Amino acid sequence: MRKFIWAAGALGLAAAFTATPVKACTTVVVGKKATTDGSTLVARNEDIGAWSKHFYVHQATSNGPTTYVSEDNGFKTSLPKTALRYTSMPDGEQVNGHQWIFGENGVIFSDKNEIWYMEIGSGHTWAAVRVPDNKYAVIPNQMVIGNLNLKDSKNYMASTNLVKKVKAWSQNKKIKLAM
């Protein structure tokens, strides 16, 4: 009888663990030499399935707003007067009569020739890595850029204040950086 109870308990635990929904936004990017037809590919899955997705085309402008203020947390930053055309597909949810729009910290720049992946640590601190033509990347829902060779501007870019901020942070945390 004990063996039966133990086996039933183990089976119940296994069923409980396999029935748990997974939260795993993931981005996949593929360079042009890693595809059979020479195209670049960008794809992303979403872990919040019930939220609506909105596709926006933000037109280029030379007379746009010069300040952005987040409705979510009040973050405020200056914007350039001239902006390029871009698309976005943020999550959106209507909560108590307010429309919440959530964009993502990971940003993909892609055309038929190349793909760049950029992460934004804050409104002014960012890093970008060029995806090699013969490679692909699977990017989880977190920051993953770890190594930057800023002397190689063909494959790496960063905000001018990134190194300074990382050095200051690491000194406060007493972490030795490999730079």
Secondary structure, DSSP 4 states (H G I P E B T S, - for coil): -HHHHHHHHHHHHHHHHHTSPP---EEEEE-GGGSSSS--EEEEE-S-TTSEE--EEE--BSS--SEEE-TTT--EEE--SSB--EEE--EEEEETTEEEEE--SEEEEE-SS-EEEEEESSSS-EEEEEEPTT-EEEEESS-------TT-TTTEEE-TTHHHHHHHHHHHHT-----
